[in-house]
């Protein structure tokens, strides 16, 4: 993509083809905090050689949203009006209010869009609808809002059909592939807590009646580290991937179910229970499924099937359950340690 400095209202230039840097950026924003800085300058962009009759598409300044739009518009001369959404994608920004009517009106005026096109129409992503009151935008800017398809890749067919979206274009899908793309970010989010847990497990294992022993740390700690990795796998990978197939509605419960299954498989199928005393086995059943449930709960922010009120309710209800599970695990761990010292 080529960006030209803005000189007053002059539009910037964009190309539909992705460069190597664009592709690498798309990968990086799926893997870490880089996505929080992955943005383009808000304003008006010219894709190809747009004229006064060319369509105007509205997008967020999260660069991946912008890139997917310009890629889908390959071979089409168009204007792209990029809103200042603070680097947040269309759907999330619409919920937060940064992809909203006020910003649309402000960008239309700042870009002097009315002097560049003869029509008075904006094509806004359907997922931006919660933040854009179309009648208010038309009243304040003179531009009518049309809500395009959910996915940018359907835009060429949408235009060919006279800007009429089919039911399939309106459907919000959340397929296995869609969920799989989000898994790396879920794993990254769980990695920090797992490292903290690993440190705790090794330190707890090192504390013996004879004092601090490094050799005891690994011998006592590695089964717990394996169970912790299983909880991450259950909550951050398996639950998102197989979300529709897991019973229940609450993500925390879904994660707990998968976590319980993985914990049981590691304890009894892989033989880890033989390396732990009964109290540690009990602590494992209390803690690791709950940890998987907490990890799965984080996926509510990435899902298309949750609501803000529903997530808040789930967090309120699950908080007590997770706290009780943590307390039970700590109690079992303390009893295990006391008994191990008394028999040493």
C-alpha positions as CSV (number, residue, x, y, z in Angstrom):
1,X,0.0,0.0,0.0
2,X,1.2,3.5,-0.9
3,X,0.4,6.4,1.5
4,X,0.8,10.0,0.5
5,X,1.0,12.7,3.1
6,X,-2.3,14.5,3.5
7,X,-2.2,18.1,2.3
8,X,-5.5,19.5,3.5
9,X,-8.3,17.4,2.2
10,X,-6.3,15.7,-0.6
11,X,-6.9,11.9,-0.5
12,X,-4.2,9.4,0.2
13,X,-3.5,6.5,-2.2
14,X,-4.1,2.9,-1.7
15,X,-3.6,-0.3,-3.8
16,X,-5.6,-3.5,-3.7
17,X,-2.5,-5.7,-3.9
18,X,-0.9,-6.7,-0.6
19,X,2.9,-6.4,-0.2
20,X,5.1,-8.7,1.8
21,X,4.9,-6.3,4.7
22,X,1.1,-6.4,4.6
23,X,1.1,-10.2,4.8
24,X,3.6,-10.3,7.6
25,X,1.6,-7.7,9.5
26,X,-1.5,-9.8,9.1
27,X,0.3,-12.7,10.7
28,X,1.9,-10.6,13.5
29,X,-1.4,-9.0,14.5
30,X,-2.8,-12.5,15.1
31,X,0.1,-13.4,17.4
32,X,0.6,-10.6,19.9
33,X,0.2,-7.1,21.1
34,X,1.4,-5.8,17.7
35,X,-2.3,-5.6,16.7
36,X,-2.8,-2.7,19.1
37,X,-0.4,-0.6,17.0
38,X,-1.5,-1.9,13.6
39,X,-3.3,1.0,12.2
40,X,-3.5,3.4,9.2
41,X,-4.0,7.2,9.1
42,X,-7.7,8.1,9.2
43,X,-9.0,10.0,6.2
44,X,-10.0,9.6,2.6
45,X,-8.2,7.1,0.4
46,X,-8.3,6.7,-3.4
47,X,-8.3,3.1,-4.6
48,X,-7.4,2.8,-8.3
49,X,-8.7,5.9,-10.2
50,X,-12.0,6.8,-8.5
51,X,-14.2,9.5,-10.0
52,X,-17.2,11.4,-9.1
53,X,-19.5,8.4,-9.6
54,X,-17.3,6.0,-7.7
55,X,-18.6,4.2,-4.6
56,X,-17.5,5.3,-1.1
57,X,-16.8,2.5,1.4
58,X,-16.3,3.2,5.1
59,X,-13.8,1.3,7.2
60,X,-11.9,1.4,10.5
61,X,-8.3,2.4,10.8
62,X,-7.3,-1.0,12.2
63,X,-5.0,-1.9,9.3
64,X,-6.2,-5.5,8.9
65,X,-9.8,-4.3,8.4
66,X,-8.6,-1.7,5.9
67,X,-6.4,-4.2,4.1
68,X,-9.1,-6.8,3.8
69,X,-11.4,-4.2,2.3
70,X,-9.0,-2.9,-0.3
71,X,-8.0,-6.5,-1.2
72,X,-11.7,-7.4,-1.8
73,X,-12.0,-4.3,-4.0
74,X,-9.3,-5.4,-6.4
75,X,-10.1,-4.0,-9.9
76,X,-12.7,-1.6,-8.6
77,X,-12.1,2.2,-8.6
78,X,-13.4,3.4,-5.2
79,X,-13.1,5.8,-2.4
80,X,-12.4,4.4,1.1
81,X,-13.3,6.6,4.1
82,X,-11.3,5.5,7.1
83,X,-12.6,6.4,10.5
84,X,-10.5,7.0,13.5
85,X,-11.4,4.0,15.6
86,X,-8.2,4.1,17.7
87,X,-6.8,1.1,15.8
88,X,-9.9,-1.1,16.7
89,X,-11.7,-3.3,14.1
90,X,-15.1,-2.4,12.8
91,X,-17.2,-4.8,15.0
92,X,-15.5,-4.0,18.3
93,X,-15.2,-0.3,17.5
94,X,-19.0,-0.2,16.8
95,X,-19.6,-1.6,20.3
96,X,-17.2,0.8,21.9
97,X,-18.6,3.8,20.0
98,X,-15.5,4.8,18.0
99,X,-17.1,3.5,14.8
100,X,-20.1,5.7,15.2
101,X,-22.3,8.3,13.6
102,X,-20.3,11.3,15.0
103,X,-17.0,10.0,13.5
104,X,-18.7,9.2,10.2
105,X,-20.1,12.8,9.9
106,X,-16.8,14.3,11.0
107,X,-14.8,12.4,8.4
108,X,-17.2,13.2,5.7
109,X,-16.8,16.9,6.4
110,X,-13.0,16.8,7.0
111,X,-12.5,15.0,3.7
112,X,-14.8,17.3,1.8
113,X,-16.4,14.2,0.4
114,X,-19.4,16.1,-1.0
115,X,-17.1,18.0,-3.4
116,X,-15.5,14.8,-4.7
117,X,-18.6,12.7,-5.6
118,X,-21.9,13.5,-7.2
119,X,-23.9,10.9,-5.3
120,X,-24.7,11.0,-1.6
121,X,-24.2,7.4,-0.4
122,X,-21.9,5.6,1.9
123,X,-21.5,1.8,2.1
124,X,-20.9,0.9,5.7
125,X,-19.9,-2.7,6.9
126,X,-22.9,-4.5,8.4
127,X,-20.9,-5.2,11.5
128,X,-20.6,-1.4,12.0
129,X,-24.4,-1.0,12.2
130,X,-24.6,-1.0,16.1
131,X,-22.6,2.2,16.2
132,X,-24.0,4.0,13.1
133,X,-27.5,5.6,13.2
134,X,-28.1,6.0,9.5
135,X,-30.9,8.6,9.8
136,X,-28.7,10.8,12.0
137,X,-25.8,10.5,9.6
138,X,-28.0,11.4,6.6
139,X,-29.5,14.4,8.5
140,X,-26.1,15.8,9.6
141,X,-24.0,15.0,6.5
142,X,-26.5,14.6,3.7
143,X,-25.1,11.1,2.9
144,X,-27.4,8.1,3.0
145,X,-26.0,5.0,4.7
146,X,-26.2,1.6,3.0
147,X,-25.1,-1.4,5.0
148,X,-23.0,-3.7,2.9
149,X,-22.4,-7.4,3.5
150,X,-20.8,-8.9,6.6
151,X,-17.6,-10.0,4.8
152,X,-15.5,-7.8,2.6
153,X,-15.0,-10.7,0.1
154,X,-18.7,-10.5,-0.8
155,X,-18.6,-6.9,-1.9
156,X,-18.0,-7.5,-5.6
157,X,-21.1,-9.8,-5.7
158,X,-23.0,-7.2,-3.7
159,X,-22.2,-4.5,-6.2
160,X,-23.0,-6.8,-9.1
161,X,-26.4,-7.4,-7.6
162,X,-27.2,-3.7,-7.5
163,X,-26.1,-3.3,-3.9
164,X,-28.6,-5.8,-2.7
165,X,-27.3,-8.3,-0.1
166,X,-28.5,-11.8,-0.1
167,X,-29.4,-13.6,3.2
168,X,-26.1,-15.4,2.9
169,X,-24.2,-12.1,2.8
170,X,-26.1,-11.0,5.9
171,X,-25.2,-14.1,7.9
172,X,-22.6,-13.7,10.6
173,X,-20.6,-16.9,10.4
174,X,-18.1,-18.1,13.0
175,X,-16.7,-21.3,11.4
176,X,-13.9,-23.6,12.6
177,X,-11.5,-21.7,10.4
178,X,-12.6,-18.3,11.8
179,X,-12.1,-19.6,15.4
180,X,-8.8,-21.2,14.5
181,X,-7.3,-17.9,13.4
182,X,-8.0,-16.5,16.8
183,X,-6.5,-19.4,18.8
184,X,-2.9,-18.0,18.8
185,X,-4.0,-14.9,20.6
186,X,-5.8,-17.0,23.2
187,X,-2.7,-19.1,23.8
188,X,-0.6,-16.0,24.1
189,X,-3.0,-14.6,26.7
190,X,-2.8,-17.8,28.7
191,X,1.0,-18.1,28.5
192,X,1.8,-15.5,31.1
193,X,-0.5,-17.0,33.8
194,X,0.9,-20.5,33.0
195,X,4.5,-19.2,33.5
196,X,3.4,-17.7,36.9
197,X,1.8,-21.0,37.9
198,X,4.9,-22.9,36.7
199,X,7.1,-20.8,39.0
200,X,4.7,-21.4,41.9
201,X,4.6,-25.1,41.3
202,X,8.4,-25.4,41.2
203,X,8.9,-23.3,44.3
204,X,6.3,-25.3,46.2
205,X,8.0,-28.6,45.1
206,X,11.4,-27.3,46.2
207,X,10.2,-26.6,49.8
208,X,10.8,-29.8,51.7
209,X,11.2,-30.7,55.4
210,X,15.0,-30.7,54.8
211,X,14.9,-27.2,53.3
212,X,15.0,-25.9,49.8
213,X,16.0,-28.6,47.3
214,X,16.3,-27.9,43.6
215,X,16.2,-31.5,42.7
216,X,12.9,-31.9,44.5
217,X,11.4,-28.9,42.6
218,X,11.5,-30.6,39.2
219,X,10.5,-34.1,40.5
220,X,7.5,-32.7,42.3
221,X,6.7,-29.9,39.9
222,X,6.8,-31.3,36.4
223,X,3.5,-33.3,36.6
224,X,1.7,-30.1,37.7
225,X,3.4,-28.2,34.9
226,X,2.0,-30.8,32.4
227,X,-1.4,-30.5,33.9
228,X,-1.2,-26.7,33.7
229,X,-0.3,-27.0,30.0
230,X,-3.3,-29.3,29.6
231,X,-5.5,-26.6,31.1
232,X,-4.2,-24.1,28.6
233,X,-4.8,-26.6,25.8
234,X,-8.3,-27.2,27.0
235,X,-9.3,-23.6,27.6
236,X,-7.4,-21.7,24.9
237,X,-7.3,-24.2,22.0
238,X,-9.8,-27.0,22.2
239,X,-12.8,-25.0,23.6
240,X,-12.5,-22.2,20.9
241,X,-12.0,-24.8,18.1
242,X,-14.9,-27.0,19.1
243,X,-17.1,-24.4,20.7
244,X,-20.5,-25.3,19.1
245,X,-20.1,-29.0,19.9
246,X,-19.5,-28.5,23.6
247,X,-22.6,-28.7,25.8
248,X,-23.7,-25.6,27.7
249,X,-24.0,-21.9,26.9
250,X,-21.5,-20.3,29.3
251,X,-18.0,-20.3,27.9
252,X,-16.6,-20.9,31.5
253,X,-18.7,-24.1,31.8
254,X,-17.6,-25.3,28.3
255,X,-14.0,-24.7,29.2
256,X,-14.5,-26.5,32.6
257,X,-15.9,-29.5,30.8
258,X,-13.1,-29.8,28.4
259,X,-10.6,-29.1,31.2
260,X,-12.0,-31.8,33.3
261,X,-11.7,-34.3,30.4
262,X,-8.1,-33.3,29.7
263,X,-7.2,-33.4,33.4
264,X,-8.6,-36.9,33.7
265,X,-6.8,-38.0,30.6
266,X,-3.5,-36.8,31.9
267,X,-4.0,-38.1,35.4
268,X,-5.2,-41.5,34.5
269,X,-4.5,-42.0,30.8
270,X,-1.0,-40.7,30.9
271,X,-0.3,-42.0,34.4
272,X,0.4,-38.7,36.2
273,X,-1.9,-39.7,39.1
274,X,0.7,-42.3,40.1
275,X,3.3,-39.5,40.6
276,X,1.0,-37.5,42.9
277,X,-0.5,-38.3,46.3
278,X,-4.3,-38.4,46.6
279,X,-4.5,-34.8,47.9
280,X,-2.6,-33.5,44.9
281,X,-4.9,-35.5,42.7
282,X,-7.8,-33.8,44.4
283,X,-6.2,-30.4,44.0
284,X,-5.7,-31.1,40.3
285,X,-9.3,-31.9,39.8
286,X,-10.3,-28.7,41.6
287,X,-7.8,-26.3,40.0
288,X,-7.1,-27.3,36.4
289,X,-10.6,-27.6,35.0
290,X,-11.4,-24.3,36.7
291,X,-8.3,-22.8,35.1
292,X,-9.4,-24.1,31.7
293,X,-12.8,-22.5,32.3
294,X,-11.2,-19.2,33.1
295,X,-9.1,-19.4,29.9
296,X,-12.2,-20.2,27.8
297,X,-14.0,-17.3,29.4
298,X,-11.5,-14.9,27.7
299,X,-12.7,-16.1,24.3
300,X,-16.1,-14.3,24.9
301,X,-14.4,-11.1,23.7
302,X,-13.5,-12.7,20.3
303,X,-16.8,-14.5,19.7
304,X,-19.7,-13.3,17.5
305,X,-22.2,-15.2,19.7
306,X,-21.9,-13.2,22.9
307,X,-23.3,-10.0,24.2
308,X,-21.8,-7.5,26.7
309,X,-24.6,-8.1,29.2
310,X,-24.3,-11.8,28.8
311,X,-20.6,-11.8,29.4
312,X,-21.0,-9.6,32.5
313,X,-23.5,-12.0,33.9
314,X,-21.3,-15.0,33.2
315,X,-18.4,-13.4,34.9
316,X,-20.5,-12.5,38.0
317,X,-21.8,-16.0,38.3
318,X,-18.5,-17.9,37.5
319,X,-16.4,-15.7,39.8
320,X,-17.7,-17.5,43.0
321,X,-17.3,-20.9,41.4
322,X,-13.7,-20.2,40.3
323,X,-12.8,-18.7,43.7
324,X,-14.2,-21.8,45.5
325,X,-12.2,-24.1,43.1
326,X,-9.0,-22.2,43.8
327,X,-9.6,-22.3,47.6
328,X,-10.2,-26.0,47.4
329,X,-7.1,-26.6,45.4
330,X,-5.0,-24.5,47.9
331,X,-6.4,-26.4,50.8
332,X,-5.6,-29.8,49.2
333,X,-2.1,-28.6,48.4
334,X,-1.5,-27.5,52.0
335,X,-2.7,-30.8,53.4
336,X,-0.5,-32.7,50.9
337,X,2.5,-30.7,51.9
338,X,1.9,-31.2,55.6
339,X,1.4,-34.9,55.2
340,X,4.6,-35.2,53.1
341,X,6.6,-33.5,55.8
342,X,5.1,-35.6,58.6
343,X,6.1,-38.8,56.9
344,X,9.5,-37.7,55.6
